[in-house]
Amino acid sequence: MENSQKRNRNILYWLAIFAAVAVALYFIADRWFPQLVSKFTSLIAGAFLVVTGLFLRKKKRS
């Protein structure tokens, strides 16, 4: 049980580090390439909505 909690904590640490790096890169890129970042953000938001819709549709059918 302890090993599982330690592994989950390590995964959370890695996710937090990855998120911090991603946010930092986002703001750095936003400063140099604002048009590219806005298009990329729109693409990610659209993909998230499509995937969420597909997931909820499958869940509703079950």
PyMOL Python script that loads the backbone (N, CA, C, O; Angstrom):
from pymol import cmd

cmd.read_pdbstr("""\
ATOM      1  N   MET A   1       0.821  -1.197   0.000  1.00  0.00           N
ATOM      2  CA  MET A   1       0.000   0.000   0.000  1.00  0.00           C
ATOM      3  C   MET A   1       0.865   1.262   0.000  1.00  0.00           C
ATOM      4  O   MET A   1       0.583   2.212  -0.730  1.00  0.00           O
ATOM      5  N   GLU A   2       1.910   1.268   0.814  1.00  0.00           N
ATOM      6  CA  GLU A   2       2.792   2.422   0.877  1.00  0.00           C
ATOM      7  C   GLU A   2       3.491   2.663  -0.452  1.00  0.00           C
ATOM      8  O   GLU A   2       3.676   3.808  -0.865  1.00  0.00           O
ATOM      9  N   ASN A   3       3.880   1.578  -1.123  1.00  0.00           N
ATOM     10  CA  ASN A   3       4.561   1.689  -2.407  1.00  0.00           C
ATOM     11  C   ASN A   3       3.652   2.338  -3.444  1.00  0.00           C
ATOM     12  O   ASN A   3       4.110   3.141  -4.258  1.00  0.00           O
ATOM     13  N   SER A   4       2.382   1.997  -3.417  1.00  0.00           N
ATOM     14  CA  SER A   4       1.417   2.572  -4.356  1.00  0.00           C
ATOM     15  C   SER A   4       1.245   4.069  -4.105  1.00  0.00           C
ATOM     16  O   SER A   4       1.182   4.854  -5.051  1.00  0.00           O
ATOM     17  N   GLN A   5       1.169   4.461  -2.844  1.00  0.00           N
ATOM     18  CA  GLN A   5       1.029   5.883  -2.513  1.00  0.00           C
ATOM     19  C   GLN A   5       2.269   6.664  -2.929  1.00  0.00           C
ATOM     20  O   GLN A   5       2.168   7.791  -3.413  1.00  0.00           O
ATOM     21  N   LYS A   6       3.430   6.062  -2.738  1.00  0.00           N
ATOM     22  CA  LYS A   6       4.672   6.728  -3.121  1.00  0.00           C
ATOM     23  C   LYS A   6       4.730   6.902  -4.635  1.00  0.00           C
ATOM     24  O   LYS A   6       5.158   7.943  -5.133  1.00  0.00           O
ATOM     25  N   ARG A   7       4.297   5.878  -5.357  1.00  0.00           N
ATOM     26  CA  ARG A   7       4.297   5.957  -6.816  1.00  0.00           C
ATOM     27  C   ARG A   7       3.315   7.031  -7.296  1.00  0.00           C
ATOM     28  O   ARG A   7       3.622   7.797  -8.210  1.00  0.00           O
ATOM     29  N   ASN A   8       2.135   7.080  -6.672  1.00  0.00           N
ATOM     30  CA  ASN A   8       1.155   8.100  -7.047  1.00  0.00           C
ATOM     31  C   ASN A   8       1.681   9.503  -6.753  1.00  0.00           C
ATOM     32  O   ASN A   8       1.460  10.430  -7.531  1.00  0.00           O
ATOM     33  N   ARG A   9       2.373   9.651  -5.635  1.00  0.00           N
ATOM     34  CA  ARG A   9       2.944  10.951  -5.282  1.00  0.00           C
ATOM     35  C   ARG A   9       4.011  11.348  -6.301  1.00  0.00           C
ATOM     36  O   ARG A   9       4.086  12.511  -6.699  1.00  0.00           O
ATOM     37  N   ASN A  10       4.839  10.387  -6.726  1.00  0.00           N
ATOM     38  CA  ASN A  10       5.862  10.682  -7.730  1.00  0.00           C
ATOM     39  C   ASN A  10       5.224  11.101  -9.053  1.00  0.00           C
ATOM     40  O   ASN A  10       5.716  12.010  -9.722  1.00  0.00           O
ATOM     41  N   ILE A  11       4.135  10.443  -9.429  1.00  0.00           N
ATOM     42  CA  ILE A  11       3.439  10.809 -10.663  1.00  0.00           C
ATOM     43  C   ILE A  11       2.902  12.232 -10.553  1.00  0.00           C
ATOM     44  O   ILE A  11       2.995  13.008 -11.504  1.00  0.00           O
ATOM     45  N   LEU A  12       2.337  12.577  -9.390  1.00  0.00           N
ATOM     46  CA  LEU A  12       1.833  13.939  -9.200  1.00  0.00           C
ATOM     47  C   LEU A  12       2.957  14.971  -9.263  1.00  0.00           C
ATOM     48  O   LEU A  12       2.774  16.053  -9.820  1.00  0.00           O
ATOM     49  N   TYR A  13       4.119  14.642  -8.695  1.00  0.00           N
ATOM     50  CA  TYR A  13       5.256  15.552  -8.764  1.00  0.00           C
ATOM     51  C   TYR A  13       5.670  15.782 -10.214  1.00  0.00           C
ATOM     52  O   TYR A  13       5.894  16.920 -10.629  1.00  0.00           O
ATOM     53  N   TRP A  14       5.771  14.701 -10.980  1.00  0.00           N
ATOM     54  CA  TRP A  14       6.167  14.825 -12.382  1.00  0.00           C
ATOM     55  C   TRP A  14       5.139  15.621 -13.175  1.00  0.00           C
ATOM     56  O   TRP A  14       5.507  16.431 -14.026  1.00  0.00           O
ATOM     57  N   LEU A  15       3.860  15.402 -12.907  1.00  0.00           N
ATOM     58  CA  LEU A  15       2.818  16.166 -13.595  1.00  0.00           C
ATOM     59  C   LEU A  15       2.894  17.648 -13.242  1.00  0.00           C
ATOM     60  O   LEU A  15       2.704  18.505 -14.104  1.00  0.00           O
ATOM     61  N   ALA A  16       3.172  17.946 -11.977  1.00  0.00           N
ATOM     62  CA  ALA A  16       3.297  19.343 -11.557  1.00  0.00           C
ATOM     63  C   ALA A  16       4.498  20.007 -12.237  1.00  0.00           C
ATOM     64  O   ALA A  16       4.404  21.147 -12.691  1.00  0.00           O
ATOM     65  N   ILE A  17       5.612  19.300 -12.307  1.00  0.00           N
ATOM     66  CA  ILE A  17       6.800  19.837 -12.983  1.00  0.00           C
ATOM     67  C   ILE A  17       6.510  20.059 -14.460  1.00  0.00           C
ATOM     68  O   ILE A  17       6.852  21.102 -15.017  1.00  0.00           O
ATOM     69  N   PHE A  18       5.874  19.068 -15.095  1.00  0.00           N
ATOM     70  CA  PHE A  18       5.535  19.186 -16.511  1.00  0.00           C
ATOM     71  C   PHE A  18       4.595  20.366 -16.750  1.00  0.00           C
ATOM     72  O   PHE A  18       4.770  21.114 -17.712  1.00  0.00           O
ATOM     73  N   ALA A  19       3.606  20.535 -15.887  1.00  0.00           N
ATOM     74  CA  ALA A  19       2.659  21.643 -16.032  1.00  0.00           C
ATOM     75  C   ALA A  19       3.369  22.987 -15.871  1.00  0.00           C
ATOM     76  O   ALA A  19       3.092  23.925 -16.619  1.00  0.00           O
ATOM     77  N   ALA A  20       4.276  23.087 -14.906  1.00  0.00           N
ATOM     78  CA  ALA A  20       5.005  24.340 -14.692  1.00  0.00           C
ATOM     79  C   ALA A  20       5.876  24.680 -15.903  1.00  0.00           C
ATOM     80  O   ALA A  20       5.930  25.834 -16.328  1.00  0.00           O
ATOM     81  N   VAL A  21       6.549  23.684 -16.450  1.00  0.00           N
ATOM     82  CA  VAL A  21       7.379  23.910 -17.636  1.00  0.00           C
ATOM     83  C   VAL A  21       6.505  24.295 -18.828  1.00  0.00           C
ATOM     84  O   VAL A  21       6.857  25.191 -19.595  1.00  0.00           O
ATOM     85  N   ALA A  22       5.369  23.619 -18.983  1.00  0.00           N
ATOM     86  CA  ALA A  22       4.471  23.925 -20.100  1.00  0.00           C
ATOM     87  C   ALA A  22       3.940  25.351 -19.998  1.00  0.00           C
ATOM     88  O   ALA A  22       3.871  26.059 -21.003  1.00  0.00           O
ATOM     89  N   VAL A  23       3.565  25.776 -18.795  1.00  0.00           N
ATOM     90  CA  VAL A  23       3.062  27.145 -18.616  1.00  0.00           C
ATOM     91  C   VAL A  23       4.170  28.157 -18.896  1.00  0.00           C
ATOM     92  O   VAL A  23       3.928  29.179 -19.539  1.00  0.00           O
ATOM     93  N   ALA A  24       5.376  27.880 -18.420  1.00  0.00           N
ATOM     94  CA  ALA A  24       6.495  28.790 -18.671  1.00  0.00           C
ATOM     95  C   ALA A  24       6.784  28.899 -20.169  1.00  0.00           C
ATOM     96  O   ALA A  24       6.975  30.000 -20.685  1.00  0.00           O
ATOM     97  N   LEU A  25       6.816  27.770 -20.863  1.00  0.00           N
ATOM     98  CA  LEU A  25       7.044  27.798 -22.306  1.00  0.00           C
ATOM     99  C   LEU A  25       5.923  28.523 -23.037  1.00  0.00           C
ATOM    100  O   LEU A  25       6.164  29.229 -24.016  1.00  0.00           O
ATOM    101  N   TYR A  26       4.709  28.346 -22.562  1.00  0.00           N
ATOM    102  CA  TYR A  26       3.564  29.023 -23.175  1.00  0.00           C
ATOM    103  C   TYR A  26       3.734  30.539 -23.097  1.00  0.00           C
ATOM    104  O   TYR A  26       3.539  31.237 -24.093  1.00  0.00           O
ATOM    105  N   PHE A  27       4.096  31.053 -21.919  1.00  0.00           N
ATOM    106  CA  PHE A  27       4.237  32.499 -21.769  1.00  0.00           C
ATOM    107  C   PHE A  27       5.459  33.035 -22.513  1.00  0.00           C
ATOM    108  O   PHE A  27       5.430  34.154 -23.026  1.00  0.00           O
ATOM    109  N   ILE A  28       6.528  32.246 -22.576  1.00  0.00           N
ATOM    110  CA  ILE A  28       7.700  32.675 -23.346  1.00  0.00           C
ATOM    111  C   ILE A  28       7.356  32.738 -24.829  1.00  0.00           C
ATOM    112  O   ILE A  28       7.693  33.708 -25.508  1.00  0.00           O
ATOM    113  N   ALA A  29       6.687  31.707 -25.328  1.00  0.00           N
ATOM    114  CA  ALA A  29       6.303  31.691 -26.744  1.00  0.00           C
ATOM    115  C   ALA A  29       5.270  32.774 -27.044  1.00  0.00           C
ATOM    116  O   ALA A  29       5.274  33.354 -28.131  1.00  0.00           O
ATOM    117  N   ASP A  30       4.398  33.045 -26.094  1.00  0.00           N
ATOM    118  CA  ASP A  30       3.380  34.081 -26.294  1.00  0.00           C
ATOM    119  C   ASP A  30       4.024  35.453 -26.485  1.00  0.00           C
ATOM    120  O   ASP A  30       3.500  36.299 -27.210  1.00  0.00           O
ATOM    121  N   ARG A  31       5.135  35.658 -25.846  1.00  0.00           N
ATOM    122  CA  ARG A  31       5.829  36.945 -25.965  1.00  0.00           C
ATOM    123  C   ARG A  31       6.431  37.113 -27.365  1.00  0.00           C
ATOM    124  O   ARG A  31       6.438  38.220 -27.903  1.00  0.00           O
ATOM    125  N   TRP A  32       6.941  36.014 -27.961  1.00  0.00           N
ATOM    126  CA  TRP A  32       7.607  36.095 -29.261  1.00  0.00           C
ATOM    127  C   TRP A  32       6.686  35.786 -30.444  1.00  0.00           C
ATOM    128  O   TRP A  32       6.834  36.375 -31.515  1.00  0.00           O
ATOM    129  N   PHE A  33       5.735  34.863 -30.253  1.00  0.00           N
ATOM    130  CA  PHE A  33       4.874  34.436 -31.360  1.00  0.00           C
ATOM    131  C   PHE A  33       3.404  34.463 -30.944  1.00  0.00           C
ATOM    132  O   PHE A  33       2.799  33.400 -30.805  1.00  0.00           O
ATOM    133  N   PRO A  34       2.814  35.631 -30.743  1.00  0.00           N
ATOM    134  CA  PRO A  34       1.434  35.678 -30.231  1.00  0.00           C
ATOM    135  C   PRO A  34       0.401  35.051 -31.170  1.00  0.00           C
ATOM    136  O   PRO A  34      -0.545  34.418 -30.701  1.00  0.00           O
ATOM    137  N   GLN A  35       0.565  35.215 -32.498  1.00  0.00           N
ATOM    138  CA  GLN A  35      -0.403  34.639 -33.430  1.00  0.00           C
ATOM    139  C   GLN A  35      -0.339  33.117 -33.404  1.00  0.00           C
ATOM    140  O   GLN A  35      -1.371  32.447 -33.424  1.00  0.00           O
ATOM    141  N   LEU A  36       0.859  32.580 -33.361  1.00  0.00           N
ATOM    142  CA  LEU A  36       1.030  31.128 -33.338  1.00  0.00           C
ATOM    143  C   LEU A  36       0.446  30.532 -32.061  1.00  0.00           C
ATOM    144  O   LEU A  36      -0.189  29.478 -32.098  1.00  0.00           O
ATOM    145  N   VAL A  37       0.660  31.201 -30.940  1.00  0.00           N
ATOM    146  CA  VAL A  37       0.151  30.706 -29.659  1.00  0.00           C
ATOM    147  C   VAL A  37      -1.372  30.746 -29.635  1.00  0.00           C
ATOM    148  O   VAL A  37      -2.002  29.828 -29.110  1.00  0.00           O
ATOM    149  N   SER A  38      -1.971  31.789 -30.193  1.00  0.00           N
ATOM    150  CA  SER A  38      -3.437  31.851 -30.194  1.00  0.00           C
ATOM    151  C   SER A  38      -4.030  30.747 -31.061  1.00  0.00           C
ATOM    152  O   SER A  38      -5.054  30.166 -30.702  1.00  0.00           O
ATOM    153  N   LYS A  39      -3.404  30.449 -32.196  1.00  0.00           N
ATOM    154  CA  LYS A  39      -3.889  29.350 -33.044  1.00  0.00           C
ATOM    155  C   LYS A  39      -3.714  28.009 -32.337  1.00  0.00           C
ATOM    156  O   LYS A  39      -4.606  27.162 -32.380  1.00  0.00           O
ATOM    157  N   PHE A  40      -2.571  27.817 -31.689  1.00  0.00           N
ATOM    158  CA  PHE A  40      -2.311  26.566 -30.979  1.00  0.00           C
ATOM    159  C   PHE A  40      -3.301  26.382 -29.829  1.00  0.00           C
ATOM    160  O   PHE A  40      -3.802  25.280 -29.607  1.00  0.00           O
ATOM    161  N   THR A  41      -3.578  27.458 -29.103  1.00  0.00           N
ATOM    162  CA  THR A  41      -4.532  27.390 -27.996  1.00  0.00           C
ATOM    163  C   THR A  41      -5.924  27.035 -28.505  1.00  0.00           C
ATOM    164  O   THR A  41      -6.629  26.238 -27.886  1.00  0.00           O
ATOM    165  N   SER A  42      -6.316  27.616 -29.616  1.00  0.00           N
ATOM    166  CA  SER A  42      -7.615  27.284 -30.210  1.00  0.00           C
ATOM    167  C   SER A  42      -7.664  25.823 -30.631  1.00  0.00           C
ATOM    168  O   SER A  42      -8.682  25.156 -30.442  1.00  0.00           O
ATOM    169  N   LEU A  43      -6.584  25.326 -31.194  1.00  0.00           N
ATOM    170  CA  LEU A  43      -6.515  23.923 -31.603  1.00  0.00           C
ATOM    171  C   LEU A  43      -6.643  22.993 -30.402  1.00  0.00           C
ATOM    172  O   LEU A  43      -7.386  22.013 -30.455  1.00  0.00           O
ATOM    173  N   ILE A  44      -5.933  23.287 -29.331  1.00  0.00           N
ATOM    174  CA  ILE A  44      -5.985  22.454 -28.127  1.00  0.00           C
ATOM    175  C   ILE A  44      -7.377  22.497 -27.507  1.00  0.00           C
ATOM    176  O   ILE A  44      -7.908  21.461 -27.106  1.00  0.00           O
ATOM    177  N   ALA A  45      -7.972  23.680 -27.425  1.00  0.00           N
ATOM    178  CA  ALA A  45      -9.317  23.800 -26.847  1.00  0.00           C
ATOM    179  C   ALA A  45     -10.336  23.044 -27.691  1.00  0.00           C
ATOM    180  O   ALA A  45     -11.207  22.366 -27.146  1.00  0.00           O
ATOM    181  N   GLY A  46     -10.238  23.151 -29.004  1.00  0.00           N
ATOM    182  CA  GLY A  46     -11.152  22.425 -29.887  1.00  0.00           C
ATOM    183  C   GLY A  46     -10.991  20.928 -29.758  1.00  0.00           C
ATOM    184  O   GLY A  46     -11.980  20.197 -29.706  1.00  0.00           O
ATOM    185  N   ALA A  47      -9.747  20.460 -29.705  1.00  0.00           N
ATOM    186  CA  ALA A  47      -9.502  19.023 -29.548  1.00  0.00           C
ATOM    187  C   ALA A  47     -10.042  18.530 -28.211  1.00  0.00           C
ATOM    188  O   ALA A  47     -10.600  17.435 -28.134  1.00  0.00           O
ATOM    189  N   PHE A  48      -9.882  19.322 -27.168  1.00  0.00           N
ATOM    190  CA  PHE A  48     -10.400  18.946 -25.855  1.00  0.00           C
ATOM    191  C   PHE A  48     -11.916  18.822 -25.887  1.00  0.00           C
ATOM    192  O   PHE A  48     -12.473  17.882 -25.319  1.00  0.00           O
ATOM    193  N   LEU A  49     -12.589  19.762 -26.545  1.00  0.00           N
ATOM    194  CA  LEU A  49     -14.048  19.705 -26.639  1.00  0.00           C
ATOM    195  C   LEU A  49     -14.513  18.488 -27.428  1.00  0.00           C
ATOM    196  O   LEU A  49     -15.490  17.841 -27.050  1.00  0.00           O
ATOM    197  N   VAL A  50     -13.826  18.171 -28.518  1.00  0.00           N
ATOM    198  CA  VAL A  50     -14.198  17.006 -29.329  1.00  0.00           C
ATOM    199  C   VAL A  50     -14.008  15.721 -28.535  1.00  0.00           C
ATOM    200  O   VAL A  50     -14.896  14.869 -28.511  1.00  0.00           O
ATOM    201  N   VAL A  51     -12.862  15.576 -27.888  1.00  0.00           N
ATOM    202  CA  VAL A  51     -12.584  14.358 -27.117  1.00  0.00           C
ATOM    203  C   VAL A  51     -13.564  14.230 -25.958  1.00  0.00           C
ATOM    204  O   VAL A  51     -14.060  13.137 -25.685  1.00  0.00           O
ATOM    205  N   THR A  52     -13.847  15.334 -25.277  1.00  0.00           N
ATOM    206  CA  THR A  52     -14.806  15.302 -24.172  1.00  0.00           C
ATOM    207  C   THR A  52     -16.190  14.913 -24.671  1.00  0.00           C
ATOM    208  O   THR A  52     -16.878  14.110 -24.040  1.00  0.00           O
ATOM    209  N   GLY A  53     -16.597  15.478 -25.799  1.00  0.00           N
ATOM    210  CA  GLY A  53     -17.897  15.131 -26.369  1.00  0.00           C
ATOM    211  C   GLY A  53     -17.986  13.666 -26.744  1.00  0.00           C
ATOM    212  O   GLY A  53     -19.006  13.024 -26.495  1.00  0.00           O
ATOM    213  N   LEU A  54     -16.932  13.126 -27.338  1.00  0.00           N
ATOM    214  CA  LEU A  54     -16.931  11.705 -27.702  1.00  0.00           C
ATOM    215  C   LEU A  54     -16.979  10.823 -26.461  1.00  0.00           C
ATOM    216  O   LEU A  54     -17.675   9.807 -26.444  1.00  0.00           O
ATOM    217  N   PHE A  55     -16.244  11.207 -25.429  1.00  0.00           N
ATOM    218  CA  PHE A  55     -16.226  10.426 -24.198  1.00  0.00           C
ATOM    219  C   PHE A  55     -17.598  10.431 -23.537  1.00  0.00           C
ATOM    220  O   PHE A  55     -18.089   9.387 -23.107  1.00  0.00           O
ATOM    221  N   LEU A  56     -18.214  11.605 -23.458  1.00  0.00           N
ATOM    222  CA  LEU A  56     -19.532  11.691 -22.824  1.00  0.00           C
ATOM    223  C   LEU A  56     -20.594  10.972 -23.650  1.00  0.00           C
ATOM    224  O   LEU A  56     -21.529  10.400 -23.090  1.00  0.00           O
ATOM    225  N   ARG A  57     -20.462  10.996 -24.967  1.00  0.00           N
ATOM    226  CA  ARG A  57     -21.412  10.295 -25.822  1.00  0.00           C
ATOM    227  C   ARG A  57     -21.324   8.788 -25.582  1.00  0.00           C
ATOM    228  O   ARG A  57     -22.345   8.111 -25.463  1.00  0.00           O
ATOM    229  N   LYS A  58     -20.092   8.267 -25.511  1.00  0.00           N
ATOM    230  CA  LYS A  58     -19.910   6.830 -25.251  1.00  0.00           C
ATOM    231  C   LYS A  58     -20.438   6.471 -23.870  1.00  0.00           C
ATOM    232  O   LYS A  58     -21.062   5.425 -23.693  1.00  0.00           O
ATOM    233  N   LYS A  59     -20.189   7.332 -22.894  1.00  0.00           N
ATOM    234  CA  LYS A  59     -20.630   7.057 -21.530  1.00  0.00           C
ATOM    235  C   LYS A  59     -22.157   7.089 -21.441  1.00  0.00           C
ATOM    236  O   LYS A  59     -22.751   6.313 -20.692  1.00  0.00           O
ATOM    237  N   LYS A  60     -22.789   7.976 -22.196  1.00  0.00           N
ATOM    238  CA  LYS A  60     -24.242   8.097 -22.171  1.00  0.00           C
ATOM    239  C   LYS A  60     -24.898   6.853 -22.773  1.00  0.00           C
ATOM    240  O   LYS A  60     -25.952   6.426 -22.303  1.00  0.00           O
ATOM    241  N   ARG A  61     -24.292   6.272 -23.801  1.00  0.00           N
ATOM    242  CA  ARG A  61     -24.833   5.075 -24.444  1.00  0.00           C
ATOM    243  C   ARG A  61     -24.742   3.852 -23.547  1.00  0.00           C
ATOM    244  O   ARG A  61     -25.582   2.955 -23.628  1.00  0.00           O
ATOM    245  N   SER A  62     -23.736   3.813 -22.701  1.00  0.00           N
ATOM    246  CA  SER A  62     -23.527   2.625 -21.843  1.00  0.00           C
ATOM    247  C   SER A  62     -24.553   2.528 -20.746  1.00  0.00           C
ATOM    248  O   SER A  62     -24.515   1.594 -19.945  1.00  0.00           O
TER     249      SER A  62
END
""", "prot")
cmd.dss("prot")
cmd.show_as("cartoon", "prot")
cmd.util.cbc("prot")
cmd.orient("prot")
